[in-house]
Amino acid sequence: MLSRIAETLYWIGRYVERSDDIARLLDVSLHRTLGDDEDWSTVLAILGHEGGDNPTTETMIQRLAYDSATPSSIAGCVRAARENARGVREIISSEVWECLNVTWNELPIRQIGAERLGPHGYLRYVRERAALFSGLADATMSRDDGWLFIVLGRSLERVDMTARLLAVHGEVLPSEFAPHSESTGWKALLEACGADESFTRTHRGDAKRVLEFLLLDRLFPRSVMHALTTAEQCLAELSPNQGRAGMSDPARAAIGRVRMALEYADTAGLEEQLPELLITLQAACVIASEGLTERFFQHVSTVRWELGVQALGGAVWKPAGV
């Protein structure tokens, strides 16, 4: 597979997952504030935006949901995913392309409705379309390199966003995420991760096991452990010939090391280990992204030809700099 196509598919997976994550985070934050102009510094910190004057709720929704010119907004992510998909239509299935194309073209209509009735419908639509995209990719694409790069992008984005949520959540309790009680804060965190109902069924709402569930649970698809395992499996299939010793793939090595650290983490002392674990997780995501770029997404500079002069007075075209 061409490196350009591989990189495009990888970023489609990341962009769709990012739009889903932002929609979940905004929806939870709006329900918490009930539409009042609250301090949005927590949301800005999670999404990596610089601080400044505290914006109003309306300004935040415009900036993080509707503004397609902002790459880190929901509309910006959907637009980027759709534009990337348009360039690889021969690789993805027609159903996957139609899902992204319809989603992008429908967003302005959904925005008009959201401006009249509130943004929750718009955010719910984005979450549903992201789920539809993942389902269609899983159901209609062969398990070849194209599908693997989409899933790999989705998995790494999921790890990164969950780590961001946990990092900011740990800093702001109980004043931001938990305005009334610590249990309220954990519930908001679970909802932002799409894990509230699954956690309640698994652990009956035991707040002491939230970190364990979000970080270590092997069966919940949005947990860090599950996402890391999926990413590692994708890389193993993309680079099956690693030899008899060592690991030449830096991305797979970084993901494998942090997954093993979580695999054998002490669940009883997880809260004390959390700051170090989150730093390790985010560093692993950066190393994995750089490793993927170096191994699979290398860009060769375009050869620029210029007219050179031979010793005998003739002319010859040669690569620039030679």
LINHUCOR-V779471 format. One record per residue. N is the residue number from 1. SS is DSSP state (a for helix, b for strand, c for the rest). PHI is phi in radians with two decimals (999 if undefined). D_LAST is the distance of its C-alpha to the last C-alpha in whole Angstrom. Layout:
# LINHUCOR-V779471
n:ss:phi:d_last
N:SS:PHI:D_LAST
N:SS:PHI:D_LAST
This chain:
# LINHUCOR-V779471
n:ss:phi:d_last
1:c:999:30
2:c:-1.08:27
3:a:-1.07:26
4:a:-1.08:26
5:a:-1.20:30
6:a:-1.04:31
7:a:-1.15:30
8:a:-1.07:32
9:a:-1.14:35
10:a:-1.02:35
11:a:-1.33:35
12:a:-1.06:38
13:a:-1.04:40
14:a:-1.21:39
15:a:-1.13:40
16:a:-1.14:43
17:a:-1.12:44
18:a:-1.15:44
19:a:-1.09:46
20:a:-1.10:49
21:a:-1.12:49
22:a:-1.13:49
23:a:-1.08:51
24:a:-1.11:53
25:a:-1.11:53
26:a:-1.14:54
27:a:-1.07:57
28:a:-1.12:58
29:a:-1.12:58
30:a:-1.18:60
31:a:-1.12:62
32:a:-1.19:63
33:a:-1.52:63
34:c:0.99:65
35:c:1.47:63
36:c:-1.31:64
37:c:-1.42:61
38:c:-1.71:61
39:c:-1.31:58
40:c:-1.66:55
41:a:-1.12:53
42:a:-1.10:53
43:a:-1.10:51
44:a:-1.09:49
45:a:-1.17:48
46:a:-1.08:48
47:c:-1.52:45
48:c:1.37:43
49:c:-1.52:44
50:c:-1.25:45
51:c:-1.32:48
52:c:2.52:50
53:c:-1.08:53
54:c:-1.20:55
55:c:-1.37:54
56:c:-1.36:57
57:a:-1.05:57
58:a:-1.07:57
59:a:-1.15:54
60:a:-1.12:52
61:a:-1.14:53
62:a:-1.08:51
63:a:-1.31:48
64:a:-1.70:48
65:a:-2.03:49
66:a:-1.67:49
67:c:-1.38:46
68:c:-1.25:43
69:c:-1.38:41
70:c:-1.60:41
71:c:-1.06:39
72:c:-1.65:41
73:c:-1.58:44
74:a:-1.06:46
75:a:-1.08:45
76:a:-1.13:42
77:a:-1.18:41
78:a:-1.11:43
79:a:-1.07:41
80:a:-1.12:38
81:a:-1.09:39
82:a:-1.19:40
83:a:-1.14:37
84:a:-1.13:35
85:a:-1.13:37
86:a:-1.10:37
87:c:-1.46:33
88:c:-2.24:35
89:c:-1.12:38
90:c:-1.37:37
91:c:-1.75:37
92:c:-1.45:40
93:c:-1.33:44
94:a:-1.10:45
95:a:-1.13:48
96:a:-1.15:45
97:a:-1.08:43
98:a:-1.10:47
99:a:-1.06:48
100:a:-1.20:45
101:a:-1.15:45
102:a:-1.13:49
103:a:-1.03:49
104:a:-1.11:46
105:a:-1.23:48
106:a:-1.51:51
107:a:-1.00:50
108:a:-1.04:51
109:a:-1.16:55
110:a:-1.12:55
111:a:-1.15:54
112:a:-1.05:57
113:a:-1.14:60
114:a:-1.19:59
115:a:-1.17:59
116:a:-1.64:63
117:a:-1.91:64
118:c:1.92:61
119:c:-1.38:58
120:a:-1.10:59
121:a:-1.12:59
122:a:-1.09:55
123:a:-1.18:55
124:a:-1.12:57
125:a:-1.06:55
126:a:-1.10:51
127:a:-1.09:53
128:a:-1.14:54
129:a:-1.24:51
130:a:-1.14:49
131:a:-1.14:51
132:a:-1.11:51
133:a:-1.01:48
134:a:-1.10:48
135:a:-1.12:51
136:a:-1.18:49
137:a:-1.08:46
138:a:-1.22:48
139:a:-1.60:50
140:a:-2.09:48
141:c:-1.94:45
142:c:-1.12:44
143:c:-1.40:43
144:c:-1.79:40
145:a:-1.09:36
146:a:-1.06:37
147:a:-1.12:40
148:a:-1.09:39
149:a:-1.19:36
150:a:-1.10:39
151:a:-1.14:42
152:a:-1.08:39
153:a:-1.08:38
154:a:-1.06:42
155:a:-1.18:43
156:a:-1.17:41
157:a:-1.12:42
158:a:-1.16:45
159:a:-1.08:45
160:a:-1.09:43
161:a:-1.19:46
162:a:-1.11:49
163:a:-1.10:47
164:a:-1.12:47
165:a:-1.06:51
166:a:-1.18:52
167:a:-1.13:51
168:a:-1.23:52
169:a:-1.03:55
170:a:-1.15:56
171:a:-1.42:55
172:a:-1.74:57
173:c:-1.11:60
174:c:-1.70:63
175:c:-1.35:63
176:c:-1.75:60
177:c:-1.25:60
178:c:-2.14:63
179:c:-1.21:66
180:c:-1.97:69
181:c:-2.78:68
182:a:-1.14:66
183:a:-1.10:66
184:a:-1.09:66
185:a:-1.14:62
186:a:-1.13:62
187:a:-1.13:63
188:a:-1.10:60
189:a:-1.12:57
190:a:-1.08:58
191:a:-1.15:59
192:a:-1.12:55
193:c:-1.60:54
194:c:1.19:56
195:c:-2.06:58
196:a:-1.07:61
197:a:-1.19:63
198:a:-1.12:62
199:a:-1.14:62
200:a:-1.09:66
201:a:-1.19:67
202:a:-1.43:65
203:a:-2.08:66
204:c:0.97:69
205:c:1.35:68
206:c:-1.27:68
207:a:-1.08:65
208:a:-1.23:65
209:a:-1.92:63
210:a:-1.13:60
211:a:-1.05:58
212:a:-1.01:58
213:a:-1.19:58
214:a:-1.27:55
215:a:-1.66:53
216:a:-1.97:54
217:c:-1.11:56
218:c:-1.47:55
219:c:-1.82:56
220:c:-1.43:56
221:c:-1.18:52
222:c:-1.78:51
223:c:-1.32:52
224:a:-1.10:49
225:a:-1.06:50
226:a:-1.13:50
227:a:-1.15:47
228:a:-1.13:45
229:a:-1.08:46
230:a:-1.11:45
231:a:-1.09:42
232:a:-1.14:42
233:a:-1.13:43
234:a:-1.07:40
235:a:-1.16:38
236:a:-1.11:39
237:a:-1.34:39
238:a:-1.31:36
239:c:-2.29:35
240:c:-1.26:38
241:c:-1.69:36
242:c:-1.75:36
243:c:1.44:37
244:c:-1.56:41
245:c:-2.60:40
246:c:1.36:38
247:c:-2.38:36
248:c:-1.47:33
249:c:-1.57:33
250:a:-1.12:33
251:a:-1.15:34
252:a:-1.13:37
253:a:-1.10:38
254:a:-1.12:38
255:a:-1.16:41
256:a:-1.11:42
257:a:-1.13:43
258:a:-1.25:45
259:a:-1.14:47
260:a:-1.15:48
261:a:-1.08:49
262:a:-1.25:51
263:a:-0.99:52
264:c:-1.94:54
265:c:-1.21:55
266:c:-1.39:58
267:a:-1.12:60
268:a:-1.19:63
269:a:-1.88:60
270:a:-1.12:58
271:a:-1.14:58
272:a:-1.22:58
273:a:-1.45:55
274:a:-0.98:53
275:a:-0.98:51
276:a:-1.16:49
277:a:-1.11:49
278:a:-1.19:48
279:a:-1.07:45
280:a:-1.10:44
281:a:-1.10:44
282:a:-1.16:42
283:a:-1.13:39
284:a:-1.13:39
285:a:-1.10:38
286:a:-1.14:35
287:a:-1.10:34
288:a:-1.10:35
289:a:-1.10:33
290:a:-1.15:30
291:a:-1.14:30
292:a:-1.11:30
293:a:-1.07:27
294:a:-1.21:25
295:a:-1.49:27
296:c:-1.99:27
297:c:-1.94:26
298:c:-1.09:22
299:c:-1.82:20
300:c:-1.60:16
301:c:-1.07:14
302:c:-1.12:14
303:c:-1.29:11
304:c:-1.83:11
305:b:-1.66:10
306:b:-2.36:10
307:b:-1.43:11
308:b:-1.90:9
309:b:-1.95:12
310:c:-1.37:13
311:c:-1.11:15
312:c:-1.55:18
313:c:1.66:18
314:c:-1.41:17
315:b:-1.99:14
316:b:-2.56:12
317:b:-1.50:10
318:b:-2.47:7
319:b:-1.06:6
320:c:-1.07:6
321:c:1.56:4
322:c:-1.47:0
